[in-house]
């Protein structure tokens, strides 16, 4: 199973980026798809998640600015990031849980840098 993230880059404060992550390989019954980030000198934190059955979940710091969505047919999760701030600068990783055991799969990360 591989998770391939894309869409990161350098943007000015107030700008937008859209991240994508495709899950491929022998993966069945995806449960939750999500995005985490790790900023320099900080712990990894959940940005947003979207389960197959219910409500999306967002970190307080991104509510109203970021939107997570998924295309189940394509095993793809997206993160639309608007009104970006310098404090959003981090490496963003996608994560997927699958199967009855909710096994976690992680992508390699994509760098997002927001300049002031």
ZADO-1210 file (C-alpha; in nm, 4 decimals, padded with zeros to 6 digits):
<atoms>
<atom x="00.0000" y="00.0000" z="00.0000" code="UNK" pos="1"/>
<atom x="00.1288" y="00.3423" z="-00.0936" code="UNK" pos="2"/>
<atom x="00.0031" y="00.6898" z="-00.0192" code="UNK" pos="3"/>
<atom x="00.1206" y="00.9538" z="-00.2623" code="UNK" pos="4"/>
<atom x="00.0700" y="01.3119" z="-00.1530" code="UNK" pos="5"/>
<atom x="00.1049" y="01.6136" z="-00.3773" code="UNK" pos="6"/>
<atom x="00.0136" y="01.9794" z="-00.3985" code="UNK" pos="7"/>
<atom x="00.2461" y="02.1361" z="-00.1463" code="UNK" pos="8"/>
<atom x="00.4568" y="02.4382" z="-00.2205" code="UNK" pos="9"/>
<atom x="00.5430" y="02.7952" z="-00.1342" code="UNK" pos="10"/>
<atom x="00.2634" y="03.0502" z="-00.1066" code="UNK" pos="11"/>
<atom x="00.2195" y="03.3948" z="00.0407" code="UNK" pos="12"/>
<atom x="00.0054" y="03.4519" z="00.3459" code="UNK" pos="13"/>
<atom x="-00.3596" y="03.4696" z="00.2467" code="UNK" pos="14"/>
<atom x="-00.3086" y="03.2358" z="-00.0442" code="UNK" pos="15"/>
<atom x="-00.4442" y="02.8894" z="-00.1128" code="UNK" pos="16"/>
<atom x="-00.3165" y="02.5422" z="-00.1827" code="UNK" pos="17"/>
<atom x="-00.4876" y="02.2128" z="-00.2481" code="UNK" pos="18"/>
<atom x="-00.3286" y="01.8914" z="-00.1301" code="UNK" pos="19"/>
<atom x="-00.4149" y="01.5530" z="-00.2756" code="UNK" pos="20"/>
<atom x="-00.3315" y="01.2052" z="-00.1546" code="UNK" pos="21"/>
<atom x="-00.3969" y="00.8864" z="-00.3482" code="UNK" pos="22"/>
<atom x="-00.3983" y="00.5472" z="-00.1796" code="UNK" pos="23"/>
<atom x="-00.2935" y="00.2638" z="-00.4071" code="UNK" pos="24"/>
<atom x="-00.2093" y="-00.1014" z="-00.3774" code="UNK" pos="25"/>
<atom x="-00.3783" y="-00.3822" z="-00.1917" code="UNK" pos="26"/>
<atom x="-00.6008" y="-00.1713" z="00.0285" code="UNK" pos="27"/>
<atom x="-00.9550" y="-00.2591" z="00.1243" code="UNK" pos="28"/>
<atom x="-01.2278" y="-00.0979" z="00.3274" code="UNK" pos="29"/>
<atom x="-01.0809" y="00.2430" z="00.3904" code="UNK" pos="30"/>
<atom x="-01.2282" y="00.3804" z="00.7097" code="UNK" pos="31"/>
<atom x="-01.0755" y="00.7173" z="00.7834" code="UNK" pos="32"/>
<atom x="-00.8676" y="00.9449" z="00.5631" code="UNK" pos="33"/>
<atom x="-00.6890" y="01.2381" z="00.7142" code="UNK" pos="34"/>
<atom x="-00.4137" y="01.4938" z="00.7104" code="UNK" pos="35"/>
<atom x="-00.1572" y="01.5569" z="00.9815" code="UNK" pos="36"/>
<atom x="00.1205" y="01.8101" z="00.9915" code="UNK" pos="37"/>
<atom x="00.4494" y="01.8558" z="01.1681" code="UNK" pos="38"/>
<atom x="00.5958" y="02.2021" z="01.1991" code="UNK" pos="39"/>
<atom x="00.9633" y="02.2548" z="01.2855" code="UNK" pos="40"/>
<atom x="01.0204" y="02.1994" z="01.6556" code="UNK" pos="41"/>
<atom x="00.6621" y="02.0901" z="01.7163" code="UNK" pos="42"/>
<atom x="00.4777" y="01.7653" z="01.7571" code="UNK" pos="43"/>
<atom x="00.2709" y="01.6159" z="01.4824" code="UNK" pos="44"/>
<atom x="-00.0901" y="01.7283" z="01.4969" code="UNK" pos="45"/>
<atom x="-00.4130" y="01.6290" z="01.3311" code="UNK" pos="46"/>
<atom x="-00.5278" y="01.8846" z="01.0756" code="UNK" pos="47"/>
<atom x="-00.8452" y="01.7231" z="00.9489" code="UNK" pos="48"/>
<atom x="-01.0012" y="01.3822" z="00.9056" code="UNK" pos="49"/>
<atom x="-01.2961" y="01.2383" z="00.7208" code="UNK" pos="50"/>
<atom x="-01.4428" y="00.8977" z="00.7965" code="UNK" pos="51"/>
<atom x="-01.6339" y="00.6934" z="00.5437" code="UNK" pos="52"/>
<atom x="-01.9444" y="00.7044" z="00.7600" code="UNK" pos="53"/>
<atom x="-01.9750" y="01.0451" z="00.9152" code="UNK" pos="54"/>
<atom x="-01.8692" y="01.3874" z="01.0102" code="UNK" pos="55"/>
<atom x="-01.5459" y="01.5605" z="00.9278" code="UNK" pos="56"/>
<atom x="-01.3136" y="01.6723" z="01.2049" code="UNK" pos="57"/>
<atom x="-01.0858" y="01.9761" z="01.2064" code="UNK" pos="58"/>
<atom x="-00.8221" y="02.1219" z="01.4309" code="UNK" pos="59"/>
<atom x="-00.9457" y="02.4445" z="01.5839" code="UNK" pos="60"/>
<atom x="-00.6621" y="02.6338" z="01.4195" code="UNK" pos="61"/>
<atom x="-00.7850" y="02.5528" z="01.0685" code="UNK" pos="62"/>
<atom x="-01.1631" y="02.5595" z="01.1085" code="UNK" pos="63"/>
<atom x="-01.3254" y="02.7853" z="00.8546" code="UNK" pos="64"/>
<atom x="-01.0107" y="02.7938" z="00.6388" code="UNK" pos="65"/>
<atom x="-00.9434" y="02.4314" z="00.5436" code="UNK" pos="66"/>
<atom x="-01.1812" y="02.1808" z="00.3878" code="UNK" pos="67"/>
<atom x="-01.1213" y="01.8076" z="00.3687" code="UNK" pos="68"/>
<atom x="-01.2982" y="01.5906" z="00.1141" code="UNK" pos="69"/>
<atom x="-01.2596" y="01.2456" z="-00.0334" code="UNK" pos="70"/>
<atom x="-01.3346" y="01.0601" z="-00.3533" code="UNK" pos="71"/>
<atom x="-01.4034" y="00.7048" z="-00.2472" code="UNK" pos="72"/>
<atom x="-01.3958" y="00.5698" z="-00.6016" code="UNK" pos="73"/>
<atom x="-01.0436" y="00.7039" z="-00.6461" code="UNK" pos="74"/>
<atom x="-00.9198" y="00.6323" z="-00.2915" code="UNK" pos="75"/>
<atom x="-00.8200" y="00.9954" z="-00.2793" code="UNK" pos="76"/>
<atom x="-00.8394" y="01.2553" z="-00.0056" code="UNK" pos="77"/>
<atom x="-00.8053" y="01.6284" z="-00.0604" code="UNK" pos="78"/>
<atom x="-00.7279" y="01.9215" z="00.1628" code="UNK" pos="79"/>
<atom x="-00.8275" y="02.2629" z="00.0347" code="UNK" pos="80"/>
<atom x="-00.6355" y="02.5236" z="00.2311" code="UNK" pos="81"/>
<atom x="-00.7467" y="02.8854" z="00.2080" code="UNK" pos="82"/>
<atom x="-00.6380" y="03.1998" z="00.3915" code="UNK" pos="83"/>
<atom x="-00.3056" y="03.0385" z="00.4690" code="UNK" pos="84"/>
<atom x="-00.0958" y="03.1755" z="00.7528" code="UNK" pos="85"/>
<atom x="00.2769" y="03.1480" z="00.8220" code="UNK" pos="86"/>
<atom x="00.1944" y="02.9215" z="01.1164" code="UNK" pos="87"/>
<atom x="00.0497" y="02.6703" z="00.8698" code="UNK" pos="88"/>
<atom x="00.4047" y="02.6045" z="00.7485" code="UNK" pos="89"/>
<atom x="00.4753" y="02.2350" z="00.8025" code="UNK" pos="90"/>
<atom x="00.5199" y="01.9006" z="00.6368" code="UNK" pos="91"/>
<atom x="00.1736" y="01.7617" z="00.5689" code="UNK" pos="92"/>
<atom x="00.1217" y="01.3869" z="00.5794" code="UNK" pos="93"/>
<atom x="-00.1826" y="01.1970" z="00.4681" code="UNK" pos="94"/>
<atom x="-00.3013" y="00.9016" z="00.6708" code="UNK" pos="95"/>
<atom x="-00.5495" y="00.6281" z="00.5999" code="UNK" pos="96"/>
<atom x="-00.6958" y="00.3623" z="00.8258" code="UNK" pos="97"/>
<atom x="-00.8351" y="00.0478" z="00.6712" code="UNK" pos="98"/>
<atom x="-00.9836" y="-00.2879" z="00.7518" code="UNK" pos="99"/>
<atom x="-01.1317" y="-00.4251" z="01.0698" code="UNK" pos="100"/>
<atom x="-00.8101" y="-00.3596" z="01.2568" code="UNK" pos="101"/>
<atom x="-00.8017" y="00.0054" z="01.1467" code="UNK" pos="102"/>
<atom x="-00.4433" y="-00.0360" z="01.0348" code="UNK" pos="103"/>
<atom x="-00.2744" y="00.2959" z="00.9672" code="UNK" pos="104"/>
<atom x="-00.0963" y="00.3825" z="00.6462" code="UNK" pos="105"/>
<atom x="00.1118" y="00.6987" z="00.6127" code="UNK" pos="106"/>
<atom x="00.2274" y="00.9011" z="00.3160" code="UNK" pos="107"/>
<atom x="00.5720" y="01.0519" z="00.2790" code="UNK" pos="108"/>
<atom x="00.4630" y="01.4093" z="00.3333" code="UNK" pos="109"/>
<atom x="00.4514" y="01.7240" z="00.1283" code="UNK" pos="110"/>
<atom x="00.6038" y="02.0546" z="00.2335" code="UNK" pos="111"/>
<atom x="00.3812" y="02.3588" z="00.2714" code="UNK" pos="112"/>
<atom x="00.5562" y="02.6901" z="00.3281" code="UNK" pos="113"/>
<atom x="00.3641" y="03.0113" z="00.3858" code="UNK" pos="114"/>
<atom x="00.5610" y="03.3337" z="00.3677" code="UNK" pos="115"/>
<atom x="00.4566" y="03.6484" z="00.5502" code="UNK" pos="116"/>
</atoms>
